[in-house]
Amino acid sequence: MQRFYTYANTKIEELDTKRQSLSKAIADMSAEAVSPEHIKRISGYLQDWDNISFEDRRLVVDGMISKIQATGENLQIAWKV
């Protein structure tokens, strides 16, 4: 009977670790989601790109891109939208 409890506890710990990992992944994806209001604001900036400030351009890029990886040979952009 003790073996059963040990096995059950081990499985519970494994499943809880997996649940925590999945919960974190869901939270990360939710944090990166772009709201319709933000998309509307970004669209306004994009229509007047040549006339907006550097800071506004940076905000637009922050709202559209989650990660940029650049090497001497390759550029990868992870888009939020």
PDB file of N, CA, C and O in Angstrom, chain B, residues numbered from 101:
ATOM      1  N   MET B 101       0.818  -1.187   0.000  1.00  0.00           N
ATOM      2  CA  MET B 101       0.000   0.000   0.000  1.00  0.00           C
ATOM      3  C   MET B 101       0.875   1.270   0.000  1.00  0.00           C
ATOM      4  O   MET B 101       0.535   2.275  -0.623  1.00  0.00           O
ATOM      5  N   GLN B 102       2.005   1.194   0.712  1.00  0.00           N
ATOM      6  CA  GLN B 102       2.915   2.346   0.771  1.00  0.00           C
ATOM      7  C   GLN B 102       3.436   2.692  -0.626  1.00  0.00           C
ATOM      8  O   GLN B 102       3.594   3.864  -0.969  1.00  0.00           O
ATOM      9  N   ARG B 103       3.701   1.646  -1.433  1.00  0.00           N
ATOM     10  CA  ARG B 103       4.179   1.882  -2.804  1.00  0.00           C
ATOM     11  C   ARG B 103       3.162   2.671  -3.607  1.00  0.00           C
ATOM     12  O   ARG B 103       3.526   3.561  -4.374  1.00  0.00           O
ATOM     13  N   PHE B 104       1.897   2.350  -3.433  1.00  0.00           N
ATOM     14  CA  PHE B 104       0.838   3.059  -4.138  1.00  0.00           C
ATOM     15  C   PHE B 104       0.855   4.543  -3.776  1.00  0.00           C
ATOM     16  O   PHE B 104       0.757   5.394  -4.660  1.00  0.00           O
ATOM     17  N   TYR B 105       0.977   4.863  -2.483  1.00  0.00           N
ATOM     18  CA  TYR B 105       1.008   6.260  -2.048  1.00  0.00           C
ATOM     19  C   TYR B 105       2.235   6.982  -2.602  1.00  0.00           C
ATOM     20  O   TYR B 105       2.150   8.139  -3.012  1.00  0.00           O
ATOM     21  N   THR B 106       3.360   6.300  -2.610  1.00  0.00           N
ATOM     22  CA  THR B 106       4.584   6.891  -3.156  1.00  0.00           C
ATOM     23  C   THR B 106       4.402   7.170  -4.643  1.00  0.00           C
ATOM     24  O   THR B 106       4.735   8.250  -5.130  1.00  0.00           O
ATOM     25  N   TYR B 107       3.867   6.176  -5.363  1.00  0.00           N
ATOM     26  CA  TYR B 107       3.611   6.346  -6.799  1.00  0.00           C
ATOM     27  C   TYR B 107       2.621   7.492  -7.045  1.00  0.00           C
ATOM     28  O   TYR B 107       2.844   8.327  -7.922  1.00  0.00           O
ATOM     29  N   ALA B 108       1.542   7.531  -6.279  1.00  0.00           N
ATOM     30  CA  ALA B 108       0.518   8.568  -6.447  1.00  0.00           C
ATOM     31  C   ALA B 108       1.110   9.946  -6.165  1.00  0.00           C
ATOM     32  O   ALA B 108       0.845  10.891  -6.909  1.00  0.00           O
ATOM     33  N   ASN B 109       1.896  10.076  -5.116  1.00  0.00           N
ATOM     34  CA  ASN B 109       2.507  11.363  -4.789  1.00  0.00           C
ATOM     35  C   ASN B 109       3.486  11.815  -5.874  1.00  0.00           C
ATOM     36  O   ASN B 109       3.555  12.997  -6.210  1.00  0.00           O
ATOM     37  N   THR B 110       4.230  10.869  -6.407  1.00  0.00           N
ATOM     38  CA  THR B 110       5.164  11.199  -7.487  1.00  0.00           C
ATOM     39  C   THR B 110       4.408  11.694  -8.709  1.00  0.00           C
ATOM     40  O   THR B 110       4.794  12.696  -9.312  1.00  0.00           O
ATOM     41  N   LYS B 111       3.345  11.011  -9.079  1.00  0.00           N
ATOM     42  CA  LYS B 111       2.535  11.425 -10.226  1.00  0.00           C
ATOM     43  C   LYS B 111       1.889  12.787  -9.982  1.00  0.00           C
ATOM     44  O   LYS B 111       1.836  13.623 -10.885  1.00  0.00           O
ATOM     45  N   ILE B 112       1.400  13.010  -8.771  1.00  0.00           N
ATOM     46  CA  ILE B 112       0.794  14.303  -8.438  1.00  0.00           C
ATOM     47  C   ILE B 112       1.812  15.416  -8.600  1.00  0.00           C
ATOM     48  O   ILE B 112       1.491  16.467  -9.154  1.00  0.00           O
ATOM     49  N   GLU B 113       3.036  15.205  -8.125  1.00  0.00           N
ATOM     50  CA  GLU B 113       4.089  16.212  -8.262  1.00  0.00           C
ATOM     51  C   GLU B 113       4.424  16.469  -9.729  1.00  0.00           C
ATOM     52  O   GLU B 113       4.598  17.620 -10.129  1.00  0.00           O
ATOM     53  N   GLU B 114       4.515  15.410 -10.534  1.00  0.00           N
ATOM     54  CA  GLU B 114       4.802  15.565 -11.960  1.00  0.00           C
ATOM     55  C   GLU B 114       3.701  16.362 -12.657  1.00  0.00           C
ATOM     56  O   GLU B 114       3.979  17.279 -13.429  1.00  0.00           O
ATOM     57  N   LEU B 115       2.451  16.001 -12.375  1.00  0.00           N
ATOM     58  CA  LEU B 115       1.325  16.691 -13.004  1.00  0.00           C
ATOM     59  C   LEU B 115       1.224  18.144 -12.534  1.00  0.00           C
ATOM     60  O   LEU B 115       0.861  19.023 -13.316  1.00  0.00           O
ATOM     61  N   ASP B 116       1.542  18.399 -11.266  1.00  0.00           N
ATOM     62  CA  ASP B 116       1.504  19.764 -10.769  1.00  0.00           C
ATOM     63  C   ASP B 116       2.597  20.613 -11.426  1.00  0.00           C
ATOM     64  O   ASP B 116       2.369  21.778 -11.754  1.00  0.00           O
ATOM     65  N   THR B 117       3.758  20.039 -11.613  1.00  0.00           N
ATOM     66  CA  THR B 117       4.842  20.755 -12.306  1.00  0.00           C
ATOM     67  C   THR B 117       4.439  21.085 -13.733  1.00  0.00           C
ATOM     68  O   THR B 117       4.685  22.193 -14.211  1.00  0.00           O
ATOM     69  N   LYS B 118       3.816  20.124 -14.418  1.00  0.00           N
ATOM     70  CA  LYS B 118       3.351  20.352 -15.779  1.00  0.00           C
ATOM     71  C   LYS B 118       2.264  21.421 -15.811  1.00  0.00           C
ATOM     72  O   LYS B 118       2.257  22.275 -16.698  1.00  0.00           O
ATOM     73  N   ARG B 119       1.332  21.378 -14.833  1.00  0.00           N
ATOM     74  CA  ARG B 119       0.263  22.377 -14.746  1.00  0.00           C
ATOM     75  C   ARG B 119       0.843  23.771 -14.542  1.00  0.00           C
ATOM     76  O   ARG B 119       0.399  24.730 -15.173  1.00  0.00           O
ATOM     77  N   GLN B 120       1.827  23.884 -13.666  1.00  0.00           N
ATOM     78  CA  GLN B 120       2.459  25.181 -13.427  1.00  0.00           C
ATOM     79  C   GLN B 120       3.142  25.709 -14.680  1.00  0.00           C
ATOM     80  O   GLN B 120       3.065  26.900 -14.979  1.00  0.00           O
ATOM     81  N   SER B 121       3.801  24.834 -15.404  1.00  0.00           N
ATOM     82  CA  SER B 121       4.470  25.227 -16.645  1.00  0.00           C
ATOM     83  C   SER B 121       3.459  25.717 -17.681  1.00  0.00           C
ATOM     84  O   SER B 121       3.679  26.736 -18.336  1.00  0.00           O
ATOM     85  N   LEU B 122       2.360  24.991 -17.826  1.00  0.00           N
ATOM     86  CA  LEU B 122       1.325  25.387 -18.775  1.00  0.00           C
ATOM     87  C   LEU B 122       0.652  26.691 -18.347  1.00  0.00           C
ATOM     88  O   LEU B 122       0.342  27.535 -19.188  1.00  0.00           O
ATOM     89  N   SER B 123       0.427  26.857 -17.053  1.00  0.00           N
ATOM     90  CA  SER B 123      -0.168  28.103 -16.556  1.00  0.00           C
ATOM     91  C   SER B 123       0.732  29.289 -16.851  1.00  0.00           C
ATOM     92  O   SER B 123       0.251  30.357 -17.229  1.00  0.00           O
ATOM     93  N   LYS B 124       2.037  29.108 -16.682  1.00  0.00           N
ATOM     94  CA  LYS B 124       2.977  30.189 -16.981  1.00  0.00           C
ATOM     95  C   LYS B 124       2.964  30.513 -18.474  1.00  0.00           C
ATOM     96  O   LYS B 124       2.978  31.684 -18.855  1.00  0.00           O
ATOM     97  N   ALA B 125       2.938  29.487 -19.315  1.00  0.00           N
ATOM     98  CA  ALA B 125       2.905  29.711 -20.759  1.00  0.00           C
ATOM     99  C   ALA B 125       1.633  30.468 -21.159  1.00  0.00           C
ATOM    100  O   ALA B 125       1.689  31.372 -21.993  1.00  0.00           O
ATOM    101  N   ILE B 126       0.510  30.110 -20.579  1.00  0.00           N
ATOM    102  CA  ILE B 126      -0.745  30.805 -20.875  1.00  0.00           C
ATOM    103  C   ILE B 126      -0.673  32.254 -20.409  1.00  0.00           C
ATOM    104  O   ILE B 126      -1.110  33.158 -21.121  1.00  0.00           O
ATOM    105  N   ALA B 127      -0.130  32.476 -19.235  1.00  0.00           N
ATOM    106  CA  ALA B 127       0.000  33.845 -18.718  1.00  0.00           C
ATOM    107  C   ALA B 127       0.916  34.678 -19.610  1.00  0.00           C
ATOM    108  O   ALA B 127       0.631  35.845 -19.878  1.00  0.00           O
ATOM    109  N   ASP B 128       2.020  34.077 -20.070  1.00  0.00           N
ATOM    110  CA  ASP B 128       2.942  34.788 -20.959  1.00  0.00           C
ATOM    111  C   ASP B 128       2.261  35.165 -22.267  1.00  0.00           C
ATOM    112  O   ASP B 128       2.434  36.278 -22.763  1.00  0.00           O
ATOM    113  N   MET B 129       1.485  34.239 -22.828  1.00  0.00           N
ATOM    114  CA  MET B 129       0.798  34.527 -24.089  1.00  0.00           C
ATOM    115  C   MET B 129      -0.275  35.585 -23.891  1.00  0.00           C
ATOM    116  O   MET B 129      -0.469  36.445 -24.749  1.00  0.00           O
ATOM    117  N   SER B 130      -0.967  35.525 -22.772  1.00  0.00           N
ATOM    118  CA  SER B 130      -2.006  36.516 -22.494  1.00  0.00           C
ATOM    119  C   SER B 130      -1.401  37.903 -22.323  1.00  0.00           C
ATOM    120  O   SER B 130      -1.988  38.897 -22.753  1.00  0.00           O
ATOM    121  N   ALA B 131      -0.237  37.973 -21.700  1.00  0.00           N
ATOM    122  CA  ALA B 131       0.421  39.266 -21.488  1.00  0.00           C
ATOM    123  C   ALA B 131       0.856  39.878 -22.807  1.00  0.00           C
ATOM    124  O   ALA B 131       0.929  41.100 -22.939  1.00  0.00           O
ATOM    125  N   GLU B 132       1.145  39.023 -23.788  1.00  0.00           N
ATOM    126  CA  GLU B 132       1.600  39.519 -25.080  1.00  0.00           C
ATOM    127  C   GLU B 132       0.450  39.852 -26.027  1.00  0.00           C
ATOM    128  O   GLU B 132       0.679  40.440 -27.084  1.00  0.00           O
ATOM    129  N   ALA B 133      -0.761  39.495 -25.672  1.00  0.00           N
ATOM    130  CA  ALA B 133      -1.897  39.762 -26.546  1.00  0.00           C
ATOM    131  C   ALA B 133      -2.088  41.269 -26.721  1.00  0.00           C
ATOM    132  O   ALA B 133      -1.932  42.039 -25.774  1.00  0.00           O
ATOM    133  N   VAL B 134      -2.420  41.667 -27.919  1.00  0.00           N
ATOM    134  CA  VAL B 134      -2.607  43.078 -28.233  1.00  0.00           C
ATOM    135  C   VAL B 134      -4.103  43.367 -28.281  1.00  0.00           C
ATOM    136  O   VAL B 134      -4.847  42.700 -29.000  1.00  0.00           O
ATOM    137  N   SER B 135      -4.535  44.350 -27.524  1.00  0.00           N
ATOM    138  CA  SER B 135      -5.958  44.678 -27.460  1.00  0.00           C
ATOM    139  C   SER B 135      -6.399  45.415 -28.726  1.00  0.00           C
ATOM    140  O   SER B 135      -5.573  46.036 -29.395  1.00  0.00           O
ATOM    141  N   PRO B 136      -7.679  45.353 -29.060  1.00  0.00           N
ATOM    142  CA  PRO B 136      -8.188  46.090 -30.227  1.00  0.00           C
ATOM    143  C   PRO B 136      -7.944  47.598 -30.106  1.00  0.00           C
ATOM    144  O   PRO B 136      -7.687  48.274 -31.102  1.00  0.00           O
ATOM    145  N   GLU B 137      -8.024  48.112 -28.885  1.00  0.00           N
ATOM    146  CA  GLU B 137      -7.766  49.541 -28.679  1.00  0.00           C
ATOM    147  C   GLU B 137      -6.320  49.889 -29.027  1.00  0.00           C
ATOM    148  O   GLU B 137      -6.047  50.927 -29.630  1.00  0.00           O
ATOM    149  N   HIS B 138      -5.402  49.006 -28.636  1.00  0.00           N
ATOM    150  CA  HIS B 138      -3.984  49.238 -28.935  1.00  0.00           C
ATOM    151  C   HIS B 138      -3.734  49.152 -30.445  1.00  0.00           C
ATOM    152  O   HIS B 138      -2.959  49.938 -30.990  1.00  0.00           O
ATOM    153  N   ILE B 139      -4.375  48.219 -31.107  1.00  0.00           N
ATOM    154  CA  ILE B 139      -4.226  48.092 -32.560  1.00  0.00           C
ATOM    155  C   ILE B 139      -4.732  49.349 -33.257  1.00  0.00           C
ATOM    156  O   ILE B 139      -4.120  49.824 -34.214  1.00  0.00           O
ATOM    157  N   LYS B 140      -5.856  49.888 -32.773  1.00  0.00           N
ATOM    158  CA  LYS B 140      -6.400  51.108 -33.360  1.00  0.00           C
ATOM    159  C   LYS B 140      -5.421  52.269 -33.204  1.00  0.00           C
ATOM    160  O   LYS B 140      -5.210  53.039 -34.140  1.00  0.00           O
ATOM    161  N   ARG B 141      -4.820  52.392 -32.009  1.00  0.00           N
ATOM    162  CA  ARG B 141      -3.848  53.456 -31.760  1.00  0.00           C
ATOM    163  C   ARG B 141      -2.611  53.281 -32.651  1.00  0.00           C
ATOM    164  O   ARG B 141      -2.106  54.249 -33.220  1.00  0.00           O
ATOM    165  N   ILE B 142      -2.133  52.047 -32.762  1.00  0.00           N
ATOM    166  CA  ILE B 142      -0.977  51.762 -33.611  1.00  0.00           C
ATOM    167  C   ILE B 142      -1.283  52.114 -35.060  1.00  0.00           C
ATOM    168  O   ILE B 142      -0.442  52.690 -35.751  1.00  0.00           O
ATOM    169  N   SER B 143      -2.478  51.773 -35.521  1.00  0.00           N
ATOM    170  CA  SER B 143      -2.866  52.074 -36.900  1.00  0.00           C
ATOM    171  C   SER B 143      -2.800  53.571 -37.173  1.00  0.00           C
ATOM    172  O   SER B 143      -2.367  53.995 -38.244  1.00  0.00           O
ATOM    173  N   GLY B 144      -3.231  54.365 -36.204  1.00  0.00           N
ATOM    174  CA  GLY B 144      -3.161  55.814 -36.359  1.00  0.00           C
ATOM    175  C   GLY B 144      -1.733  56.297 -36.506  1.00  0.00           C
ATOM    176  O   GLY B 144      -1.443  57.171 -37.323  1.00  0.00           O
ATOM    177  N   TYR B 145      -0.846  55.727 -35.715  1.00  0.00           N
ATOM    178  CA  TYR B 145       0.568  56.098 -35.817  1.00  0.00           C
ATOM    179  C   TYR B 145       1.158  55.681 -37.166  1.00  0.00           C
ATOM    180  O   TYR B 145       1.931  56.421 -37.774  1.00  0.00           O
ATOM    181  N   LEU B 146       0.784  54.491 -37.621  1.00  0.00           N
ATOM    182  CA  LEU B 146       1.335  53.994 -38.885  1.00  0.00           C
ATOM    183  C   LEU B 146       0.903  54.858 -40.073  1.00  0.00           C
ATOM    184  O   LEU B 146       1.651  55.020 -41.037  1.00  0.00           O
ATOM    185  N   GLN B 147      -0.295  55.402 -39.994  1.00  0.00           N
ATOM    186  CA  GLN B 147      -0.785  56.250 -41.091  1.00  0.00           C
ATOM    187  C   GLN B 147      -0.011  57.564 -41.170  1.00  0.00           C
ATOM    188  O   GLN B 147       0.036  58.190 -42.229  1.00  0.00           O
ATOM    189  N   ASP B 148       0.591  57.985 -40.065  1.00  0.00           N
ATOM    190  CA  ASP B 148       1.327  59.250 -40.033  1.00  0.00           C
ATOM    191  C   ASP B 148       2.775  59.015 -39.593  1.00  0.00           C
ATOM    192  O   ASP B 148       3.359  59.841 -38.891  1.00  0.00           O
ATOM    193  N   TRP B 149       3.346  57.888 -40.009  1.00  0.00           N
ATOM    194  CA  TRP B 149       4.663  57.435 -39.553  1.00  0.00           C
ATOM    195  C   TRP B 149       5.762  58.488 -39.741  1.00  0.00           C
ATOM    196  O   TRP B 149       6.591  58.673 -38.851  1.00  0.00           O
ATOM    197  N   ASP B 150       5.778  59.160 -40.858  1.00  0.00           N
ATOM    198  CA  ASP B 150       6.838  60.134 -41.137  1.00  0.00           C
ATOM    199  C   ASP B 150       6.805  61.339 -40.203  1.00  0.00           C
ATOM    200  O   ASP B 150       7.806  62.044 -40.076  1.00  0.00           O
ATOM    201  N   ASN B 151       5.680  61.584 -39.551  1.00  0.00           N
ATOM    202  CA  ASN B 151       5.533  62.782 -38.717  1.00  0.00           C
ATOM    203  C   ASN B 151       5.488  62.504 -37.219  1.00  0.00           C
ATOM    204  O   ASN B 151       5.365  63.442 -36.432  1.00  0.00           O
ATOM    205  N   ILE B 152       5.584  61.246 -36.805  1.00  0.00           N
ATOM    206  CA  ILE B 152       5.513  60.967 -35.365  1.00  0.00           C
ATOM    207  C   ILE B 152       6.911  60.959 -34.756  1.00  0.00           C
ATOM    208  O   ILE B 152       7.908  60.776 -35.456  1.00  0.00           O
ATOM    209  N   SER B 153       6.967  61.160 -33.445  1.00  0.00           N
ATOM    210  CA  SER B 153       8.247  61.245 -32.739  1.00  0.00           C
ATOM    211  C   SER B 153       8.906  59.871 -32.626  1.00  0.00           C
ATOM    212  O   SER B 153       8.268  58.837 -32.824  1.00  0.00           O
ATOM    213  N   PHE B 154      10.189  59.891 -32.306  1.00  0.00           N
ATOM    214  CA  PHE B 154      10.926  58.648 -32.093  1.00  0.00           C
ATOM    215  C   PHE B 154      10.287  57.836 -30.971  1.00  0.00           C
ATOM    216  O   PHE B 154      10.157  56.617 -31.083  1.00  0.00           O
ATOM    217  N   GLU B 155       9.886  58.505 -29.891  1.00  0.00           N
ATOM    218  CA  GLU B 155       9.270  57.821 -28.754  1.00  0.00           C
ATOM    219  C   GLU B 155       7.968  57.129 -29.177  1.00  0.00           C
ATOM    220  O   GLU B 155       7.707  55.998 -28.766  1.00  0.00           O
ATOM    221  N   ASP B 156       7.156  57.799 -29.990  1.00  0.00           N
ATOM    222  CA  ASP B 156       5.922  57.172 -30.478  1.00  0.00           C
ATOM    223  C   ASP B 156       6.235  55.993 -31.387  1.00  0.00           C
ATOM    224  O   ASP B 156       5.533  54.982 -31.354  1.00  0.00           O
ATOM    225  N   ARG B 157       7.270  56.110 -32.189  1.00  0.00           N
ATOM    226  CA  ARG B 157       7.673  54.985 -33.049  1.00  0.00           C
ATOM    227  C   ARG B 157       8.099  53.794 -32.193  1.00  0.00           C
ATOM    228  O   ARG B 157       7.760  52.649 -32.490  1.00  0.00           O
ATOM    229  N   ARG B 158       8.844  54.081 -31.129  1.00  0.00           N
ATOM    230  CA  ARG B 158       9.286  53.015 -30.229  1.00  0.00           C
ATOM    231  C   ARG B 158       8.084  52.329 -29.583  1.00  0.00           C
ATOM    232  O   ARG B 158       8.074  51.105 -29.454  1.00  0.00           O
ATOM    233  N   LEU B 159       7.080  53.088 -29.180  1.00  0.00           N
ATOM    234  CA  LEU B 159       5.872  52.519 -28.588  1.00  0.00           C
ATOM    235  C   LEU B 159       5.138  51.617 -29.580  1.00  0.00           C
ATOM    236  O   LEU B 159       4.625  50.561 -29.210  1.00  0.00           O
ATOM    237  N   VAL B 160       5.093  52.042 -30.835  1.00  0.00           N
ATOM    238  CA  VAL B 160       4.445  51.231 -31.868  1.00  0.00           C
ATOM    239  C   VAL B 160       5.187  49.905 -32.026  1.00  0.00           C
ATOM    240  O   VAL B 160       4.570  48.840 -32.066  1.00  0.00           O
ATOM    241  N   VAL B 161       6.505  49.978 -32.116  1.00  0.00           N
ATOM    242  CA  VAL B 161       7.302  48.758 -32.282  1.00  0.00           C
ATOM    243  C   VAL B 161       7.154  47.854 -31.062  1.00  0.00           C
ATOM    244  O   VAL B 161       7.033  46.637 -31.210  1.00  0.00           O
ATOM    245  N   ASP B 162       7.160  48.427 -29.860  1.00  0.00           N
ATOM    246  CA  ASP B 162       6.959  47.630 -28.650  1.00  0.00           C
ATOM    247  C   ASP B 162       5.606  46.932 -28.664  1.00  0.00           C
ATOM    248  O   ASP B 162       5.475  45.823 -28.146  1.00  0.00           O
ATOM    249  N   GLY B 163       4.614  47.564 -29.244  1.00  0.00           N
ATOM    250  CA  GLY B 163       3.289  46.967 -29.307  1.00  0.00           C
ATOM    251  C   GLY B 163       3.124  45.916 -30.382  1.00  0.00           C
ATOM    252  O   GLY B 163       2.179  45.129 -30.337  1.00  0.00           O
ATOM    253  N   MET B 164       4.027  45.890 -31.347  1.00  0.00           N
ATOM    254  CA  MET B 164       3.888  44.963 -32.464  1.00  0.00           C
ATOM    255  C   MET B 164       4.885  43.808 -32.443  1.00  0.00           C
ATOM    256  O   MET B 164       4.634  42.766 -33.048  1.00  0.00           O
ATOM    257  N   ILE B 165       6.007  43.981 -31.756  1.00  0.00           N
ATOM    258  CA  ILE B 165       7.076  42.985 -31.782  1.00  0.00           C
ATOM    259  C   ILE B 165       7.356  42.501 -30.370  1.00  0.00           C
ATOM    260  O   ILE B 165       7.502  43.303 -29.448  1.00  0.00           O
ATOM    261  N   SER B 166       7.429  41.174 -30.203  1.00  0.00           N
ATOM    262  CA  SER B 166       7.750  40.643 -28.881  1.00  0.00           C
ATOM    263  C   SER B 166       9.240  40.348 -28.739  1.00  0.00           C
ATOM    264  O   SER B 166       9.785  40.432 -27.638  1.00  0.00           O
ATOM    265  N   LYS B 167       9.918  39.995 -29.867  1.00  0.00           N
ATOM    266  CA  LYS B 167      11.340  39.672 -29.760  1.00  0.00           C
ATOM    267  C   LYS B 167      12.010  39.824 -31.120  1.00  0.00           C
ATOM    268  O   LYS B 167      11.426  39.495 -32.152  1.00  0.00           O
ATOM    269  N   ILE B 168      13.248  40.329 -31.108  1.00  0.00           N
ATOM    270  CA  ILE B 168      14.073  40.418 -32.313  1.00  0.00           C
ATOM    271  C   ILE B 168      15.383  39.698 -32.018  1.00  0.00           C
ATOM    272  O   ILE B 168      16.038  39.969 -31.012  1.00  0.00           O
ATOM    273  N   GLN B 169      15.758  38.781 -32.904  1.00  0.00           N
ATOM    274  CA  GLN B 169      17.038  38.097 -32.793  1.00  0.00           C
ATOM    275  C   GLN B 169      17.824  38.409 -34.060  1.00  0.00           C
ATOM    276  O   GLN B 169      17.366  38.134 -35.169  1.00  0.00           O
ATOM    277  N   ALA B 170      19.019  38.988 -33.886  1.00  0.00           N
ATOM    278  CA  ALA B 170      19.824  39.370 -35.036  1.00  0.00           C
ATOM    279  C   ALA B 170      21.226  38.797 -34.906  1.00  0.00           C
ATOM    280  O   ALA B 170      21.843  38.846 -33.842  1.00  0.00           O
ATOM    281  N   THR B 171      21.707  38.259 -36.005  1.00  0.00           N
ATOM    282  CA  THR B 171      23.095  37.814 -36.087  1.00  0.00           C
ATOM    283  C   THR B 171      23.677  38.447 -37.340  1.00  0.00           C
ATOM    284  O   THR B 171      22.987  39.185 -38.043  1.00  0.00           O
ATOM    285  N   GLY B 172      24.929  38.165 -37.619  1.00  0.00           N
ATOM    286  CA  GLY B 172      25.554  38.698 -38.817  1.00  0.00           C
ATOM    287  C   GLY B 172      24.911  38.198 -40.096  1.00  0.00           C
ATOM    288  O   GLY B 172      25.039  38.831 -41.145  1.00  0.00           O
ATOM    289  N   GLU B 173      24.218  37.065 -40.022  1.00  0.00           N
ATOM    290  CA  GLU B 173      23.646  36.462 -41.221  1.00  0.00           C
ATOM    291  C   GLU B 173      22.122  36.374 -41.209  1.00  0.00           C
ATOM    292  O   GLU B 173      21.516  36.106 -42.247  1.00  0.00           O
ATOM    293  N   ASN B 174      21.499  36.593 -40.066  1.00  0.00           N
ATOM    294  CA  ASN B 174      20.085  36.292 -39.957  1.00  0.00           C
ATOM    295  C   ASN B 174      19.376  37.308 -39.066  1.00  0.00           C
ATOM    296  O   ASN B 174      19.963  37.835 -38.122  1.00  0.00           O
ATOM    297  N   LEU B 175      18.117  37.575 -39.373  1.00  0.00           N
ATOM    298  CA  LEU B 175      17.270  38.439 -38.560  1.00  0.00           C
ATOM    299  C   LEU B 175      15.921  37.750 -38.400  1.00  0.00           C
ATOM    300  O   LEU B 175      15.270  37.403 -39.385  1.00  0.00           O
ATOM    301  N   GLN B 176      15.504  37.554 -37.143  1.00  0.00           N
ATOM    302  CA  GLN B 176      14.211  36.937 -36.869  1.00  0.00           C
ATOM    303  C   GLN B 176      13.399  37.884 -35.998  1.00  0.00           C
ATOM    304  O   GLN B 176      13.890  38.385 -34.986  1.00  0.00           O
ATOM    305  N   ILE B 177      12.157  38.126 -36.395  1.00  0.00           N
ATOM    306  CA  ILE B 177      11.251  38.986 -35.650  1.00  0.00           C
ATOM    307  C   ILE B 177      10.043  38.168 -35.224  1.00  0.00           C
ATOM    308  O   ILE B 177       9.388  37.533 -36.051  1.00  0.00           O
ATOM    309  N   ALA B 178       9.748  38.187 -33.915  1.00  0.00           N
ATOM    310  CA  ALA B 178       8.551  37.515 -33.385  1.00  0.00           C
ATOM    311  C   ALA B 178       7.484  38.590 -33.205  1.00  0.00           C
ATOM    312  O   ALA B 178       7.587  39.443 -32.323  1.00  0.00           O
ATOM    313  N   TRP B 179       6.456  38.537 -34.054  1.00  0.00           N
ATOM    314  CA  TRP B 179       5.398  39.554 -34.059  1.00  0.00           C
ATOM    315  C   TRP B 179       4.336  39.224 -33.039  1.00  0.00           C
ATOM    316  O   TRP B 179       4.046  38.051 -32.800  1.00  0.00           O
ATOM    317  N   LYS B 180       3.747  40.248 -32.428  1.00  0.00           N
ATOM    318  CA  LYS B 180       2.623  40.071 -31.519  1.00  0.00           C
ATOM    319  C   LYS B 180       1.307  40.049 -32.275  1.00  0.00           C
ATOM    320  O   LYS B 180       0.328  39.477 -31.797  1.00  0.00           O
ATOM    321  N   VAL B 181       1.274  40.652 -33.426  1.00  0.00           N
ATOM    322  CA  VAL B 181       0.025  40.744 -34.192  1.00  0.00           C
ATOM    323  C   VAL B 181       0.071  39.826 -35.377  1.00  0.00           C
ATOM    324  O   VAL B 181      -0.889  39.761 -36.145  1.00  0.00           O
TER     325      VAL B 181
END
